[in-house]
């Protein structure tokens, strides 16, 4: 059974239970400041960026098995970039 999604938002909603599970794990190991969107964006921009026709099961596996430290580093890089833009825009 092939599932197709009409939008990225539909896919996001379908993957939300796995994303919530990963977020729970992240909070349990000390990354309580991360949000579900951070996990989603990390995977979209790093793991799935050049991928096509991924199976939903593969995406769930990617979510659950993604490296916590890499998600954290991604978040901190984005935060630092945002802070640099704010600093230089003043």
PDB file with SEQRES, HELIX, SHEET and CRYST1 records, atoms N, CA, C and O in Angstrom:
SEQRES   1 A   90  UNK UNK UNK UNK UNK UNK UNK UNK UNK UNK UNK UNK UNK          
SEQRES   2 A   90  UNK UNK UNK UNK UNK UNK UNK UNK UNK UNK UNK UNK UNK          
SEQRES   3 A   90  UNK UNK UNK UNK UNK UNK UNK UNK UNK UNK UNK UNK UNK          
SEQRES   4 A   90  UNK UNK UNK UNK UNK UNK UNK UNK UNK UNK UNK UNK UNK          
SEQRES   5 A   90  UNK UNK UNK UNK UNK UNK UNK UNK UNK UNK UNK UNK UNK          
SEQRES   6 A   90  UNK UNK UNK UNK UNK UNK UNK UNK UNK UNK UNK UNK UNK          
SEQRES   7 A   90  UNK UNK UNK UNK UNK UNK UNK UNK UNK UNK UNK UNK              
HELIX    1 AA1 UNK A    8  UNK A   28  1                                  21    
HELIX    2 AA2 UNK A   36  UNK A   42  1                                   7    
HELIX    3 AA3 UNK A   43  UNK A   47  3                                   5    
HELIX    4 AA4 UNK A   56  UNK A   65  1                                  10    
HELIX    5 AA5 UNK A   68  UNK A   89  1                                  22    
CRYST1    1.000    1.000    1.000  90.00  90.00  90.00 P 1           1          
ATOM      1  N   UNK A   1       0.838  -1.180   0.000  1.00  0.00           N  
ATOM      2  CA  UNK A   1       0.000   0.000   0.000  1.00  0.00           C  
ATOM      3  C   UNK A   1       0.881   1.241   0.000  1.00  0.00           C  
ATOM      4  O   UNK A   1       1.592   1.497   0.972  1.00  0.00           O  
ATOM      5  N   UNK A   2       0.843   2.001  -1.065  1.00  0.00           N  
ATOM      6  CA  UNK A   2       1.608   3.228  -1.161  1.00  0.00           C  
ATOM      7  C   UNK A   2       0.773   4.382  -0.631  1.00  0.00           C  
ATOM      8  O   UNK A   2      -0.386   4.555  -1.007  1.00  0.00           O  
ATOM      9  N   UNK A   3       1.379   5.162   0.241  1.00  0.00           N  
ATOM     10  CA  UNK A   3       0.724   6.362   0.742  1.00  0.00           C  
ATOM     11  C   UNK A   3       1.313   7.553   0.020  1.00  0.00           C  
ATOM     12  O   UNK A   3       2.528   7.646  -0.156  1.00  0.00           O  
ATOM     13  N   UNK A   4       0.460   8.452  -0.393  1.00  0.00           N  
ATOM     14  CA  UNK A   4       0.925   9.692  -0.992  1.00  0.00           C  
ATOM     15  C   UNK A   4       0.322  10.836  -0.208  1.00  0.00           C  
ATOM     16  O   UNK A   4      -0.808  10.757   0.272  1.00  0.00           O  
ATOM     17  N   UNK A   5       1.095  11.898  -0.089  1.00  0.00           N  
ATOM     18  CA  UNK A   5       0.657  13.052   0.676  1.00  0.00           C  
ATOM     19  C   UNK A   5       0.565  14.250  -0.248  1.00  0.00           C  
ATOM     20  O   UNK A   5       1.431  14.471  -1.095  1.00  0.00           O  
ATOM     21  N   UNK A   6      -0.492  15.014  -0.074  1.00  0.00           N  
ATOM     22  CA  UNK A   6      -0.727  16.161  -0.932  1.00  0.00           C  
ATOM     23  C   UNK A   6       0.093  17.371  -0.564  1.00  0.00           C  
ATOM     24  O   UNK A   6       0.218  18.310  -1.350  1.00  0.00           O  
ATOM     25  N   UNK A   7       0.659  17.349   0.644  1.00  0.00           N  
ATOM     26  CA  UNK A   7       1.446  18.497   1.082  1.00  0.00           C  
ATOM     27  C   UNK A   7       2.451  18.057   2.147  1.00  0.00           C  
ATOM     28  O   UNK A   7       2.342  16.978   2.730  1.00  0.00           O  
ATOM     29  N   UNK A   8       3.401  18.903   2.373  1.00  0.00           N  
ATOM     30  CA  UNK A   8       4.377  18.649   3.433  1.00  0.00           C  
ATOM     31  C   UNK A   8       3.672  18.652   4.784  1.00  0.00           C  
ATOM     32  O   UNK A   8       4.042  17.896   5.683  1.00  0.00           O  
ATOM     33  N   UNK A   9       2.666  19.492   4.927  1.00  0.00           N  
ATOM     34  CA  UNK A   9       1.904  19.557   6.182  1.00  0.00           C  
ATOM     35  C   UNK A   9       1.199  18.233   6.468  1.00  0.00           C  
ATOM     36  O   UNK A   9       1.172  17.790   7.616  1.00  0.00           O  
ATOM     37  N   UNK A  10       0.630  17.597   5.448  1.00  0.00           N  
ATOM     38  CA  UNK A  10       0.007  16.280   5.632  1.00  0.00           C  
ATOM     39  C   UNK A  10       1.028  15.256   6.109  1.00  0.00           C  
ATOM     40  O   UNK A  10       0.755  14.472   7.018  1.00  0.00           O  
ATOM     41  N   UNK A  11       2.191  15.268   5.502  1.00  0.00           N  
ATOM     42  CA  UNK A  11       3.256  14.351   5.892  1.00  0.00           C  
ATOM     43  C   UNK A  11       3.681  14.619   7.331  1.00  0.00           C  
ATOM     44  O   UNK A  11       3.847  13.688   8.120  1.00  0.00           O  
ATOM     45  N   UNK A  12       3.856  15.882   7.664  1.00  0.00           N  
ATOM     46  CA  UNK A  12       4.228  16.277   9.027  1.00  0.00           C  
ATOM     47  C   UNK A  12       3.211  15.744  10.035  1.00  0.00           C  
ATOM     48  O   UNK A  12       3.586  15.176  11.060  1.00  0.00           O  
ATOM     49  N   UNK A  13       1.939  15.926   9.744  1.00  0.00           N  
ATOM     50  CA  UNK A  13       0.894  15.452  10.654  1.00  0.00           C  
ATOM     51  C   UNK A  13       0.937  13.935  10.808  1.00  0.00           C  
ATOM     52  O   UNK A  13       0.703  13.410  11.897  1.00  0.00           O  
ATOM     53  N   UNK A  14       1.231  13.246   9.736  1.00  0.00           N  
ATOM     54  CA  UNK A  14       1.303  11.774   9.785  1.00  0.00           C  
ATOM     55  C   UNK A  14       2.497  11.302  10.621  1.00  0.00           C  
ATOM     56  O   UNK A  14       2.428  10.272  11.292  1.00  0.00           O  
ATOM     57  N   UNK A  15       3.590  12.068  10.570  1.00  0.00           N  
ATOM     58  CA  UNK A  15       4.807  11.706  11.306  1.00  0.00           C  
ATOM     59  C   UNK A  15       4.834  12.248  12.736  1.00  0.00           C  
ATOM     60  O   UNK A  15       5.738  11.924  13.506  1.00  0.00           O  
ATOM     61  N   UNK A  16       3.861  13.057  13.085  1.00  0.00           N  
ATOM     62  CA  UNK A  16       3.868  13.713  14.396  1.00  0.00           C  
ATOM     63  C   UNK A  16       3.983  12.746  15.584  1.00  0.00           C  
ATOM     64  O   UNK A  16       4.694  13.067  16.536  1.00  0.00           O  
ATOM     65  N   UNK A  17       3.330  11.592  15.578  1.00  0.00           N  
ATOM     66  CA  UNK A  17       3.516  10.678  16.717  1.00  0.00           C  
ATOM     67  C   UNK A  17       4.977  10.247  16.899  1.00  0.00           C  
ATOM     68  O   UNK A  17       5.458  10.172  18.030  1.00  0.00           O  
ATOM     69  N   UNK A  18       5.674   9.968  15.819  1.00  0.00           N  
ATOM     70  CA  UNK A  18       7.093   9.595  15.919  1.00  0.00           C  
ATOM     71  C   UNK A  18       7.921  10.788  16.372  1.00  0.00           C  
ATOM     72  O   UNK A  18       8.852  10.636  17.162  1.00  0.00           O  
ATOM     73  N   UNK A  19       7.584  11.974  15.874  1.00  0.00           N  
ATOM     74  CA  UNK A  19       8.299  13.179  16.290  1.00  0.00           C  
ATOM     75  C   UNK A  19       8.093  13.446  17.784  1.00  0.00           C  
ATOM     76  O   UNK A  19       9.028  13.833  18.484  1.00  0.00           O  
ATOM     77  N   UNK A  20       6.871  13.238  18.264  1.00  0.00           N  
ATOM     78  CA  UNK A  20       6.595  13.414  19.703  1.00  0.00           C  
ATOM     79  C   UNK A  20       7.395  12.412  20.538  1.00  0.00           C  
ATOM     80  O   UNK A  20       7.923  12.752  21.597  1.00  0.00           O  
ATOM     81  N   UNK A  21       7.475  11.194  20.053  1.00  0.00           N  
ATOM     82  CA  UNK A  21       8.235  10.169  20.756  1.00  0.00           C  
ATOM     83  C   UNK A  21       9.707  10.567  20.852  1.00  0.00           C  
ATOM     84  O   UNK A  21      10.326  10.430  21.907  1.00  0.00           O  
ATOM     85  N   UNK A  22      10.261  11.059  19.746  1.00  0.00           N  
ATOM     86  CA  UNK A  22      11.658  11.493  19.753  1.00  0.00           C  
ATOM     87  C   UNK A  22      11.837  12.666  20.698  1.00  0.00           C  
ATOM     88  O   UNK A  22      12.835  12.732  21.416  1.00  0.00           O  
ATOM     89  N   UNK A  23      10.896  13.586  20.711  1.00  0.00           N  
ATOM     90  CA  UNK A  23      10.984  14.739  21.594  1.00  0.00           C  
ATOM     91  C   UNK A  23      10.963  14.303  23.059  1.00  0.00           C  
ATOM     92  O   UNK A  23      11.687  14.863  23.882  1.00  0.00           O  
ATOM     93  N   UNK A  24      10.147  13.321  23.384  1.00  0.00           N  
ATOM     94  CA  UNK A  24      10.118  12.785  24.743  1.00  0.00           C  
ATOM     95  C   UNK A  24      11.485  12.233  25.127  1.00  0.00           C  
ATOM     96  O   UNK A  24      11.979  12.483  26.226  1.00  0.00           O  
ATOM     97  N   UNK A  25      12.088  11.485  24.217  1.00  0.00           N  
ATOM     98  CA  UNK A  25      13.435  10.954  24.455  1.00  0.00           C  
ATOM     99  C   UNK A  25      14.433  12.090  24.672  1.00  0.00           C  
ATOM    100  O   UNK A  25      15.246  12.039  25.594  1.00  0.00           O  
ATOM    101  N   UNK A  26      14.369  13.101  23.830  1.00  0.00           N  
ATOM    102  CA  UNK A  26      15.291  14.228  23.951  1.00  0.00           C  
ATOM    103  C   UNK A  26      15.146  14.915  25.310  1.00  0.00           C  
ATOM    104  O   UNK A  26      16.144  15.264  25.940  1.00  0.00           O  
ATOM    105  N   UNK A  27      13.931  15.102  25.750  1.00  0.00           N  
ATOM    106  CA  UNK A  27      13.694  15.736  27.050  1.00  0.00           C  
ATOM    107  C   UNK A  27      14.241  14.882  28.190  1.00  0.00           C  
ATOM    108  O   UNK A  27      14.788  15.409  29.159  1.00  0.00           O  
ATOM    109  N   UNK A  28      14.092  13.567  28.073  1.00  0.00           N  
ATOM    110  CA  UNK A  28      14.560  12.651  29.118  1.00  0.00           C  
ATOM    111  C   UNK A  28      16.081  12.663  29.257  1.00  0.00           C  
ATOM    112  O   UNK A  28      16.607  12.390  30.336  1.00  0.00           O  
ATOM    113  N   UNK A  29      16.783  12.975  28.182  1.00  0.00           N  
ATOM    114  CA  UNK A  29      18.248  12.959  28.242  1.00  0.00           C  
ATOM    115  C   UNK A  29      18.849  14.366  28.307  1.00  0.00           C  
ATOM    116  O   UNK A  29      20.043  14.548  28.067  1.00  0.00           O  
ATOM    117  N   UNK A  30      18.017  15.356  28.632  1.00  0.00           N  
ATOM    118  CA  UNK A  30      18.544  16.675  28.928  1.00  0.00           C  
ATOM    119  C   UNK A  30      18.432  17.734  27.845  1.00  0.00           C  
ATOM    120  O   UNK A  30      19.021  18.808  27.973  1.00  0.00           O  
ATOM    121  N   UNK A  31      17.692  17.454  26.788  1.00  0.00           N  
ATOM    122  CA  UNK A  31      17.520  18.450  25.726  1.00  0.00           C  
ATOM    123  C   UNK A  31      16.102  19.029  25.787  1.00  0.00           C  
ATOM    124  O   UNK A  31      15.400  19.076  24.778  1.00  0.00           O  
ATOM    125  N   UNK A  32      15.700  19.459  26.957  1.00  0.00           N  
ATOM    126  CA  UNK A  32      14.340  19.932  27.182  1.00  0.00           C  
ATOM    127  C   UNK A  32      13.969  21.203  26.446  1.00  0.00           C  
ATOM    128  O   UNK A  32      12.786  21.527  26.351  1.00  0.00           O  
ATOM    129  N   UNK A  33      14.932  21.925  25.929  1.00  0.00           N  
ATOM    130  CA  UNK A  33      14.674  23.178  25.220  1.00  0.00           C  
ATOM    131  C   UNK A  33      14.330  22.952  23.750  1.00  0.00           C  
ATOM    132  O   UNK A  33      13.886  23.880  23.073  1.00  0.00           O  
ATOM    133  N   UNK A  34      14.525  21.747  23.252  1.00  0.00           N  
ATOM    134  CA  UNK A  34      14.215  21.467  21.848  1.00  0.00           C  
ATOM    135  C   UNK A  34      12.711  21.307  21.669  1.00  0.00           C  
ATOM    136  O   UNK A  34      11.992  20.923  22.592  1.00  0.00           O  
ATOM    137  N   UNK A  35      12.258  21.610  20.461  1.00  0.00           N  
ATOM    138  CA  UNK A  35      10.842  21.497  20.126  1.00  0.00           C  
ATOM    139  C   UNK A  35      10.680  20.498  18.988  1.00  0.00           C  
ATOM    140  O   UNK A  35      11.641  20.141  18.307  1.00  0.00           O  
ATOM    141  N   UNK A  36       9.460  20.064  18.805  1.00  0.00           N  
ATOM    142  CA  UNK A  36       9.156  19.095  17.762  1.00  0.00           C  
ATOM    143  C   UNK A  36       9.586  19.621  16.385  1.00  0.00           C  
ATOM    144  O   UNK A  36      10.044  18.856  15.537  1.00  0.00           O  
ATOM    145  N   UNK A  37       9.436  20.925  16.177  1.00  0.00           N  
ATOM    146  CA  UNK A  37       9.823  21.537  14.908  1.00  0.00           C  
ATOM    147  C   UNK A  37      11.334  21.457  14.684  1.00  0.00           C  
ATOM    148  O   UNK A  37      11.787  21.388  13.541  1.00  0.00           O  
ATOM    149  N   UNK A  38      12.110  21.466  15.758  1.00  0.00           N  
ATOM    150  CA  UNK A  38      13.562  21.360  15.624  1.00  0.00           C  
ATOM    151  C   UNK A  38      13.953  19.992  15.064  1.00  0.00           C  
ATOM    152  O   UNK A  38      14.831  19.891  14.207  1.00  0.00           O  
ATOM    153  N   UNK A  39      13.303  18.960  15.547  1.00  0.00           N  
ATOM    154  CA  UNK A  39      13.566  17.603  15.046  1.00  0.00           C  
ATOM    155  C   UNK A  39      13.136  17.516  13.587  1.00  0.00           C  
ATOM    156  O   UNK A  39      13.891  17.027  12.746  1.00  0.00           O  
ATOM    157  N   UNK A  40      11.943  17.982  13.284  1.00  0.00           N  
ATOM    158  CA  UNK A  40      11.410  17.968  11.928  1.00  0.00           C  
ATOM    159  C   UNK A  40      12.341  18.719  10.963  1.00  0.00           C  
ATOM    160  O   UNK A  40      12.705  18.200   9.908  1.00  0.00           O  
ATOM    161  N   UNK A  41      12.713  19.936  11.338  1.00  0.00           N  
ATOM    162  CA  UNK A  41      13.554  20.748  10.462  1.00  0.00           C  
ATOM    163  C   UNK A  41      14.944  20.144  10.285  1.00  0.00           C  
ATOM    164  O   UNK A  41      15.505  20.184   9.191  1.00  0.00           O  
ATOM    165  N   UNK A  42      15.494  19.588  11.349  1.00  0.00           N  
ATOM    166  CA  UNK A  42      16.802  18.923  11.238  1.00  0.00           C  
ATOM    167  C   UNK A  42      16.749  17.817  10.182  1.00  0.00           C  
ATOM    168  O   UNK A  42      17.608  17.740   9.304  1.00  0.00           O  
ATOM    169  N   UNK A  43      15.742  16.974  10.281  1.00  0.00           N  
ATOM    170  CA  UNK A  43      15.635  15.859   9.338  1.00  0.00           C  
ATOM    171  C   UNK A  43      15.340  16.342   7.916  1.00  0.00           C  
ATOM    172  O   UNK A  43      15.919  15.834   6.956  1.00  0.00           O  
ATOM    173  N   UNK A  44      14.450  17.313   7.782  1.00  0.00           N  
ATOM    174  CA  UNK A  44      14.132  17.852   6.457  1.00  0.00           C  
ATOM    175  C   UNK A  44      15.375  18.434   5.787  1.00  0.00           C  
ATOM    176  O   UNK A  44      15.606  18.221   4.597  1.00  0.00           O  
ATOM    177  N   UNK A  45      16.160  19.160   6.552  1.00  0.00           N  
ATOM    178  CA  UNK A  45      17.306  19.864   5.975  1.00  0.00           C  
ATOM    179  C   UNK A  45      18.570  19.013   5.871  1.00  0.00           C  
ATOM    180  O   UNK A  45      19.443  19.308   5.054  1.00  0.00           O  
ATOM    181  N   UNK A  46      18.681  17.976   6.672  1.00  0.00           N  
ATOM    182  CA  UNK A  46      19.915  17.195   6.688  1.00  0.00           C  
ATOM    183  C   UNK A  46      19.763  15.768   6.178  1.00  0.00           C  
ATOM    184  O   UNK A  46      20.595  15.299   5.401  1.00  0.00           O  
ATOM    185  N   UNK A  47      18.744  15.094   6.590  1.00  0.00           N  
ATOM    186  CA  UNK A  47      18.591  13.674   6.246  1.00  0.00           C  
ATOM    187  C   UNK A  47      17.796  13.467   4.956  1.00  0.00           C  
ATOM    188  O   UNK A  47      18.143  12.614   4.139  1.00  0.00           O  
ATOM    189  N   UNK A  48      16.740  14.243   4.778  1.00  0.00           N  
ATOM    190  CA  UNK A  48      15.821  13.996   3.682  1.00  0.00           C  
ATOM    191  C   UNK A  48      15.940  14.999   2.537  1.00  0.00           C  
ATOM    192  O   UNK A  48      15.203  14.888   1.557  1.00  0.00           O  
ATOM    193  N   UNK A  49      16.825  15.954   2.630  1.00  0.00           N  
ATOM    194  CA  UNK A  49      16.902  17.054   1.668  1.00  0.00           C  
ATOM    195  C   UNK A  49      16.956  16.572   0.216  1.00  0.00           C  
ATOM    196  O   UNK A  49      16.215  17.086  -0.622  1.00  0.00           O  
ATOM    197  N   UNK A  50      17.789  15.627  -0.092  1.00  0.00           N  
ATOM    198  CA  UNK A  50      17.957  15.167  -1.471  1.00  0.00           C  
ATOM    199  C   UNK A  50      17.295  13.816  -1.734  1.00  0.00           C  
ATOM    200  O   UNK A  50      17.583  13.162  -2.736  1.00  0.00           O  
ATOM    201  N   UNK A  51      16.418  13.407  -0.843  1.00  0.00           N  
ATOM    202  CA  UNK A  51      15.764  12.107  -0.971  1.00  0.00           C  
ATOM    203  C   UNK A  51      14.444  12.233  -1.728  1.00  0.00           C  
ATOM    204  O   UNK A  51      13.795  13.279  -1.719  1.00  0.00           O  
ATOM    205  N   UNK A  52      14.071  11.143  -2.376  1.00  0.00           N  
ATOM    206  CA  UNK A  52      12.813  11.107  -3.123  1.00  0.00           C  
ATOM    207  C   UNK A  52      12.119   9.774  -2.849  1.00  0.00           C  
ATOM    208  O   UNK A  52      12.767   8.740  -2.682  1.00  0.00           O  
ATOM    209  N   UNK A  53      10.813   9.821  -2.808  1.00  0.00           N  
ATOM    210  CA  UNK A  53       9.997   8.619  -2.646  1.00  0.00           C  
ATOM    211  C   UNK A  53      10.366   7.805  -1.417  1.00  0.00           C  
ATOM    212  O   UNK A  53      10.451   6.578  -1.478  1.00  0.00           O  
ATOM    213  N   UNK A  54      10.582   8.484  -0.314  1.00  0.00           N  
ATOM    214  CA  UNK A  54      10.879   7.775   0.936  1.00  0.00           C  
ATOM    215  C   UNK A  54       9.642   7.044   1.436  1.00  0.00           C  
ATOM    216  O   UNK A  54       8.524   7.547   1.324  1.00  0.00           O  
ATOM    217  N   UNK A  55       9.846   5.879   1.977  1.00  0.00           N  
ATOM    218  CA  UNK A  55       8.753   5.145   2.609  1.00  0.00           C  
ATOM    219  C   UNK A  55       8.484   5.758   3.982  1.00  0.00           C  
ATOM    220  O   UNK A  55       9.405   6.193   4.674  1.00  0.00           O  
ATOM    221  N   UNK A  56       7.227   5.783   4.357  1.00  0.00           N  
ATOM    222  CA  UNK A  56       6.855   6.331   5.652  1.00  0.00           C  
ATOM    223  C   UNK A  56       7.597   5.603   6.773  1.00  0.00           C  
ATOM    224  O   UNK A  56       8.024   6.230   7.743  1.00  0.00           O  
ATOM    225  N   UNK A  57       7.749   4.301   6.647  1.00  0.00           N  
ATOM    226  CA  UNK A  57       8.451   3.519   7.673  1.00  0.00           C  
ATOM    227  C   UNK A  57       9.916   3.931   7.780  1.00  0.00           C  
ATOM    228  O   UNK A  57      10.479   3.937   8.875  1.00  0.00           O  
ATOM    229  N   UNK A  58      10.534   4.273   6.656  1.00  0.00           N  
ATOM    230  CA  UNK A  58      11.923   4.742   6.691  1.00  0.00           C  
ATOM    231  C   UNK A  58      12.034   6.094   7.380  1.00  0.00           C  
ATOM    232  O   UNK A  58      12.991   6.355   8.109  1.00  0.00           O  
ATOM    233  N   UNK A  59      11.056   6.940   7.145  1.00  0.00           N  
ATOM    234  CA  UNK A  59      11.067   8.259   7.781  1.00  0.00           C  
ATOM    235  C   UNK A  59      10.871   8.131   9.286  1.00  0.00           C  
ATOM    236  O   UNK A  59      11.528   8.824  10.063  1.00  0.00           O  
ATOM    237  N   UNK A  60       9.968   7.248   9.696  1.00  0.00           N  
ATOM    238  CA  UNK A  60       9.757   7.009  11.130  1.00  0.00           C  
ATOM    239  C   UNK A  60      11.048   6.466  11.747  1.00  0.00           C  
ATOM    240  O   UNK A  60      11.442   6.885  12.836  1.00  0.00           O  
ATOM    241  N   UNK A  61      11.691   5.554  11.067  1.00  0.00           N  
ATOM    242  CA  UNK A  61      12.961   5.010  11.550  1.00  0.00           C  
ATOM    243  C   UNK A  61      14.011   6.112  11.670  1.00  0.00           C  
ATOM    244  O   UNK A  61      14.746   6.166  12.656  1.00  0.00           O  
ATOM    245  N   UNK A  62      14.083   6.986  10.677  1.00  0.00           N  
ATOM    246  CA  UNK A  62      15.023   8.103  10.732  1.00  0.00           C  
ATOM    247  C   UNK A  62      14.756   8.991  11.938  1.00  0.00           C  
ATOM    248  O   UNK A  62      15.689   9.428  12.612  1.00  0.00           O  
ATOM    249  N   UNK A  63      13.498   9.254  12.206  1.00  0.00           N  
ATOM    250  CA  UNK A  63      13.131  10.096  13.349  1.00  0.00           C  
ATOM    251  C   UNK A  63      13.583   9.442  14.647  1.00  0.00           C  
ATOM    252  O   UNK A  63      14.274  10.059  15.459  1.00  0.00           O  
ATOM    253  N   UNK A  64      13.190   8.198  14.833  1.00  0.00           N  
ATOM    254  CA  UNK A  64      13.451   7.522  16.100  1.00  0.00           C  
ATOM    255  C   UNK A  64      14.934   7.224  16.321  1.00  0.00           C  
ATOM    256  O   UNK A  64      15.388   7.134  17.462  1.00  0.00           O  
ATOM    257  N   UNK A  65      15.680   7.073  15.241  1.00  0.00           N  
ATOM    258  CA  UNK A  65      17.094   6.717  15.363  1.00  0.00           C  
ATOM    259  C   UNK A  65      18.049   7.864  15.099  1.00  0.00           C  
ATOM    260  O   UNK A  65      19.261   7.657  15.042  1.00  0.00           O  
ATOM    261  N   UNK A  66      17.527   9.068  14.937  1.00  0.00           N  
ATOM    262  CA  UNK A  66      18.407  10.209  14.687  1.00  0.00           C  
ATOM    263  C   UNK A  66      19.240  10.513  15.936  1.00  0.00           C  
ATOM    264  O   UNK A  66      18.797  10.319  17.068  1.00  0.00           O  
ATOM    265  N   UNK A  67      20.437  10.987  15.693  1.00  0.00           N  
ATOM    266  CA  UNK A  67      21.405  11.258  16.752  1.00  0.00           C  
ATOM    267  C   UNK A  67      21.006  12.517  17.525  1.00  0.00           C  
ATOM    268  O   UNK A  67      20.890  13.597  16.946  1.00  0.00           O  
ATOM    269  N   UNK A  68      20.802  12.371  18.820  1.00  0.00           N  
ATOM    270  CA  UNK A  68      20.379  13.483  19.664  1.00  0.00           C  
ATOM    271  C   UNK A  68      21.373  14.639  19.620  1.00  0.00           C  
ATOM    272  O   UNK A  68      20.970  15.801  19.568  1.00  0.00           O  
ATOM    273  N   UNK A  69      22.644  14.334  19.640  1.00  0.00           N  
ATOM    274  CA  UNK A  69      23.667  15.384  19.628  1.00  0.00           C  
ATOM    275  C   UNK A  69      23.667  16.149  18.311  1.00  0.00           C  
ATOM    276  O   UNK A  69      23.908  17.356  18.299  1.00  0.00           O  
ATOM    277  N   UNK A  70      23.400  15.466  17.206  1.00  0.00           N  
ATOM    278  CA  UNK A  70      23.336  16.162  15.921  1.00  0.00           C  
ATOM    279  C   UNK A  70      22.123  17.084  15.838  1.00  0.00           C  
ATOM    280  O   UNK A  70      22.209  18.172  15.269  1.00  0.00           O  
ATOM    281  N   UNK A  71      21.004  16.659  16.397  1.00  0.00           N  
ATOM    282  CA  UNK A  71      19.819  17.523  16.442  1.00  0.00           C  
ATOM    283  C   UNK A  71      20.125  18.754  17.284  1.00  0.00           C  
ATOM    284  O   UNK A  71      19.781  19.872  16.899  1.00  0.00           O  
ATOM    285  N   UNK A  72      20.758  18.559  18.411  1.00  0.00           N  
ATOM    286  CA  UNK A  72      21.120  19.662  19.290  1.00  0.00           C  
ATOM    287  C   UNK A  72      22.088  20.621  18.594  1.00  0.00           C  
ATOM    288  O   UNK A  72      21.924  21.838  18.677  1.00  0.00           O  
ATOM    289  N   UNK A  73      23.084  20.082  17.917  1.00  0.00           N  
ATOM    290  CA  UNK A  73      24.050  20.925  17.204  1.00  0.00           C  
ATOM    291  C   UNK A  73      23.352  21.723  16.102  1.00  0.00           C  
ATOM    292  O   UNK A  73      23.650  22.901  15.907  1.00  0.00           O  
ATOM    293  N   UNK A  74      22.438  21.094  15.393  1.00  0.00           N  
ATOM    294  CA  UNK A  74      21.664  21.785  14.361  1.00  0.00           C  
ATOM    295  C   UNK A  74      20.895  22.952  14.973  1.00  0.00           C  
ATOM    296  O   UNK A  74      20.925  24.066  14.450  1.00  0.00           O  
ATOM    297  N   UNK A  75      20.210  22.692  16.079  1.00  0.00           N  
ATOM    298  CA  UNK A  75      19.437  23.728  16.764  1.00  0.00           C  
ATOM    299  C   UNK A  75      20.336  24.887  17.180  1.00  0.00           C  
ATOM    300  O   UNK A  75      20.003  26.050  16.955  1.00  0.00           O  
ATOM    301  N   UNK A  76      21.460  24.572  17.779  1.00  0.00           N  
ATOM    302  CA  UNK A  76      22.369  25.621  18.252  1.00  0.00           C  
ATOM    303  C   UNK A  76      22.968  26.411  17.097  1.00  0.00           C  
ATOM    304  O   UNK A  76      23.153  27.622  17.214  1.00  0.00           O  
ATOM    305  N   UNK A  77      23.271  25.754  15.991  1.00  0.00           N  
ATOM    306  CA  UNK A  77      23.767  26.461  14.807  1.00  0.00           C  
ATOM    307  C   UNK A  77      22.720  27.443  14.284  1.00  0.00           C  
ATOM    308  O   UNK A  77      23.042  28.584  13.955  1.00  0.00           O  
ATOM    309  N   UNK A  78      21.478  26.997  14.212  1.00  0.00           N  
ATOM    310  CA  UNK A  78      20.395  27.867  13.746  1.00  0.00           C  
ATOM    311  C   UNK A  78      20.194  29.040  14.705  1.00  0.00           C  
ATOM    312  O   UNK A  78      19.985  30.172  14.268  1.00  0.00           O  
ATOM    313  N   UNK A  79      20.255  28.773  15.993  1.00  0.00           N  
ATOM    314  CA  UNK A  79      20.090  29.818  16.995  1.00  0.00           C  
ATOM    315  C   UNK A  79      21.224  30.832  16.902  1.00  0.00           C  
ATOM    316  O   UNK A  79      20.986  32.038  16.959  1.00  0.00           O  
ATOM    317  N   UNK A  80      22.448  30.350  16.760  1.00  0.00           N  
ATOM    318  CA  UNK A  80      23.597  31.248  16.632  1.00  0.00           C  
ATOM    319  C   UNK A  80      23.500  32.095  15.371  1.00  0.00           C  
ATOM    320  O   UNK A  80      23.818  33.284  15.397  1.00  0.00           O  
ATOM    321  N   UNK A  81      23.066  31.498  14.273  1.00  0.00           N  
ATOM    322  CA  UNK A  81      22.917  32.242  13.023  1.00  0.00           C  
ATOM    323  C   UNK A  81      21.853  33.328  13.183  1.00  0.00           C  
ATOM    324  O   UNK A  81      22.023  34.452  12.710  1.00  0.00           O  
ATOM    325  N   UNK A  82      20.776  32.986  13.842  1.00  0.00           N  
ATOM    326  CA  UNK A  82      19.709  33.964  14.079  1.00  0.00           C  
ATOM    327  C   UNK A  82      20.217  35.097  14.952  1.00  0.00           C  
ATOM    328  O   UNK A  82      19.945  36.265  14.674  1.00  0.00           O  
ATOM    329  N   UNK A  83      20.947  34.766  15.999  1.00  0.00           N  
ATOM    330  CA  UNK A  83      21.484  35.792  16.892  1.00  0.00           C  
ATOM    331  C   UNK A  83      22.482  36.689  16.170  1.00  0.00           C  
ATOM    332  O   UNK A  83      22.522  37.892  16.428  1.00  0.00           O  
ATOM    333  N   UNK A  84      23.289  36.129  15.273  1.00  0.00           N  
ATOM    334  CA  UNK A  84      24.241  36.938  14.511  1.00  0.00           C  
ATOM    335  C   UNK A  84      23.501  37.910  13.600  1.00  0.00           C  
ATOM    336  O   UNK A  84      23.913  39.062  13.467  1.00  0.00           O  
ATOM    337  N   UNK A  85      22.416  37.464  12.971  1.00  0.00           N  
ATOM    338  CA  UNK A  85      21.637  38.347  12.105  1.00  0.00           C  
ATOM    339  C   UNK A  85      21.041  39.494  12.909  1.00  0.00           C  
ATOM    340  O   UNK A  85      21.068  40.643  12.467  1.00  0.00           O  
ATOM    341  N   UNK A  86      20.512  39.194  14.069  1.00  0.00           N  
ATOM    342  CA  UNK A  86      19.921  40.222  14.920  1.00  0.00           C  
ATOM    343  C   UNK A  86      21.002  41.207  15.331  1.00  0.00           C  
ATOM    344  O   UNK A  86      20.776  42.417  15.302  1.00  0.00           O  
ATOM    345  N   UNK A  87      22.160  40.715  15.710  1.00  0.00           N  
ATOM    346  CA  UNK A  87      23.249  41.572  16.162  1.00  0.00           C  
ATOM    347  C   UNK A  87      23.696  42.513  15.043  1.00  0.00           C  
ATOM    348  O   UNK A  87      23.924  43.698  15.290  1.00  0.00           O  
ATOM    349  N   UNK A  88      23.822  42.016  13.850  1.00  0.00           N  
ATOM    350  CA  UNK A  88      24.315  42.830  12.749  1.00  0.00           C  
ATOM    351  C   UNK A  88      23.245  43.727  12.148  1.00  0.00           C  
ATOM    352  O   UNK A  88      23.568  44.691  11.454  1.00  0.00           O  
ATOM    353  N   UNK A  89      21.987  43.431  12.399  1.00  0.00           N  
ATOM    354  CA  UNK A  89      20.897  44.272  11.903  1.00  0.00           C  
ATOM    355  C   UNK A  89      20.679  45.518  12.750  1.00  0.00           C  
ATOM    356  O   UNK A  89      19.959  46.430  12.342  1.00  0.00           O  
ATOM    357  N   UNK A  90      21.289  45.561  13.913  1.00  0.00           N  
ATOM    358  CA  UNK A  90      21.089  46.698  14.833  1.00  0.00           C  
ATOM    359  C   UNK A  90      21.768  47.936  14.333  1.00  0.00           C  
ATOM    360  O   UNK A  90      21.702  48.981  14.981  1.00  0.00           O  
TER     361      UNK A  90                                                      
END                                                                             
